[in-house]
């Protein structure tokens, strides 16, 4: 395929992925707004008033960046894992793999759906958060970069999970037993400074720590982790996930019958 044909193929996959979740927006976009509203109400307005400040800002301001990132992670992952496994389940992914479409175009096409949904949810949740707290974003470039990188990273993770899943039940295992614990242990509701030295060291292996703190720095200007190091770690995790996902497509692992 020449460059123009690859571009057409990519746009086609992107359009399919975006239409897929926007068609059922009440199931893909609306729940995030409702869930985050409850988090803001409970952890911000009710519990936050008793906690006071954390990290030099009010507790409500402190948790908002983490809650926004939690919704981005969940939606980016969920969009790709469900879409790719659906294609695998009905064998349409085999048609893509045997077509002239390059593997990197297929990969980017599926990732684009997760990234666009992640960014759209980020906008929705941010608008919802504005009803509870006034956010004065400090570094717009950092905010956009972290949202984009995080959406790409967890879209890739969703695709990898979809490759190895054998049933629709399998695609819920990672969110339940991996993503949720990592999110709650990633500094969403507390400062890493509160942890004992041992657990603070253990937390450094959690990619959500770097995601949440880098985004918190972009929004509030405060972070428990050096921002340059956080971006480096997010980039490393993303590259590892990308090359592994590309390898799975190239080898046809669990995709070709």
Residue, then its C-alpha position, 0 to 999 in steps of 0.5 A: x500500500x502506498x502512503x495515500x492508501x495507508x492514510x485512507x485505511x487509517x481514517x477508515x479504522x478511526x471513523x469506525x472506532x469513534x462511531x462505535x462508542x459515540x453511537x452508544x454514548x449513554x453507555x460509554x460516556x455518560x457513566x463516567x460523568x455520573x461516577x465522577x460526580x459521586x466521587x467529587x461529592x463524597x471524597x471532595x465535599x464530604x470527606x475533604x472538609x474534614x481532611x483539610x489540605x493535602x500537598x499544599x492545596x485543599x483536598x478537593x483540589x488534590x483529588x480532582x486530577x487523580x479522578x480525571x486520570x482514573x476515568x481516562x485510564x478506565x475508558x481508554x482501556x475499555x474501549x480498545x479491549x472490547x473493540x479488538x476482542x469483538x473483532x477477534x471473536x467474530x473473526x473480522x480481525x483475520x480479514x484485516x491481518x491478511x489484507x494489505x493494511x500494514x500492522x502499524x496502521x491496524x494498531x494505530x486505528x484501534x488506539x485512536x478509538x481509545x485515545x479519542x474516548x479518553x480525551x473526550x471523557x477527560x473533557x467531560x469529567x473536567x467540566x463536571x469537576x468545575x461544578x465542585x472546585x475552581x481549577x486554575x490549570x498551571x501547565x496546559x502543555x503538561x496536561x495535554x501531553x499526559x492525557x495523550x500519553x496515558x490514553x495511548x498507554x492504556x489503549x495498548x494495554x487493552x489491545x494486549x489483553x484482548x489478544x490473550x482473552x478467550x471470552x468476554x469474561x476475560x476482558x474484565x479480569x485485568x480492570x478488576x484485579x490489576x487496574x483498579x488496585x493500581x489506580x487506588x494505590x497510585x496516589x489518587x486519594x493521598x500524597x506519596x509523602x504519607x507512605x512509609x519508606x518501604x511502601x513509597x519505594x514499592x509504589x515506584x513500580x506502579x505506572x499510575x503513580x507517574x501518570x497521576x503525579x504528572x497530571x497533578x503537576x500540570x493542573x496544580x503545579x504540585x507533584x510527589x514525583x519529579x515531572x521529568x522522571x515521570x514523563x520518562x517512565x510513562x514513555x518507557x511503559x508506552x514504548x514497551x507496550x507498543x512494541x509488544x502489541x506490534x509483535x503480537x499482531x505480526x506473529x498472529x498470536x491467538x489471532x489466526x486460526 
